[in-house]
Amino acid sequence: MFKIVRWCVIAATLIGASPARASGFVGQFEGIGTAGGMTLTLQEAEDRVVGRFHSGRGEAFSLNGRRTGDAAQGSVERTGQSFFFHLEERPLGVQFLLIPKTPDQQPDIAGATDYSFVQKGLQLPKPSVYRAAPPRGIDVDILQFVDAFRDWDPADMARIYLSLEGRYRELIQLFDHAAAEVLWRVCTTSPPNAGFPANDLAQMLERQRTQCAPYLSSITAVRDAGLLSEFLRKSNFQLELIRETVKCDRGLSPETKCADVSAMSGPLMLRWRRADDIMLALVGAEPRAPAHVAAGAQASPALQAAPQTQTSAAASRAPNALVPRIRPGRDVSVPVDARLPRRRPNSR
């Protein structure tokens, strides 16, 4: 995840060295992408950089470090927890690397996490056009999909989603906010169409017990209420869990991190909600009776017969075991054309 050259630079700056000064690490910063909900408050005086890091879960850490050239590094502390940090300036904010400590109190670079922050109050530039998506016939990996699907035209996104391995599509569907965002983008393409055939659409809508028109209407209500950012924050979190689950399955993450991913994923799967219900809850509306799916569509016998214990079994699996298709939601529904966000789910 981290280049050898970058580790050498970080190691050198953690040890010492003091090149020429750059502009200051001063101000309030808001997390974006995987850092959604996090905040940084920084002050700098005579090469000392101090401040507060709020994790977004009610945890407040104190920062104490020193500038070395264009970067700053030091320690992040709260009662019972201690990390290293490395800060680099960006045009709109800072890049914040949170580095765990090894048992002998050295930087654990392999377990570090990179977060992006922008200066509070700044508006991020929006891309004027969608980015080119991989053409037909080019295999797209699930990690590439998670990183880039918001940058692609929805029609390309829908096509590439169907091209993913079945186990990865099922993994996405086990996380309710991530599945709801994928459905949103699919529905904006007015399916069924050449990129998203009727059979695939019927299966997706059956799982959610809705239709595209009422679902897009519910998204419009959320957008008009100014609550889309809350939905996207939770979707970002789930997309990152999907990413880490795949990395654990491939042996690319340490076991301790995989255990954390498993512990966070299980409860989310157990509390799976239909996409319509997620949107209704955001605007404080009551769930409606289940909406009809595509004409004649009914729950498959396999789903009708699936016992409740399947969900618990799936949630208790090790993080490196990708789980099968399950729809653990309740049969409650809600209710078009909502603008699609174009921000990447993470910055890595």
Secondary structure as UniProt FT lines:
FT   HELIX           4..15
FT   STRAND          27..32
FT   HELIX           33..35
FT   TURN            36..37
FT   STRAND          39..45
FT   TURN            46..47
FT   STRAND          48..54
FT   STRAND          60..68
FT   TURN            69..70
FT   STRAND          71..78
FT   TURN            79..80
FT   STRAND          81..90
FT   TURN            91..92
FT   STRAND          93..99
FT   TURN            103..104
FT   HELIX           109..111
FT   STRAND          113..119
FT   TURN            120..121
FT   TURN            136..137
FT   HELIX           142..148
FT   HELIX           149..151
FT   HELIX           154..163
FT   HELIX           166..173
FT   HELIX           176..187
FT   TURN            188..189
FT   HELIX           198..208
FT   HELIX           212..224
FT   TURN            225..226
FT   HELIX           228..249
FT   TURN            250..251
FT   HELIX           255..270
FT   HELIX           275..283
FT   TURN            295..296
FT   HELIX           301..305
FT   HELIX           309..315
FT   TURN            319..320
//
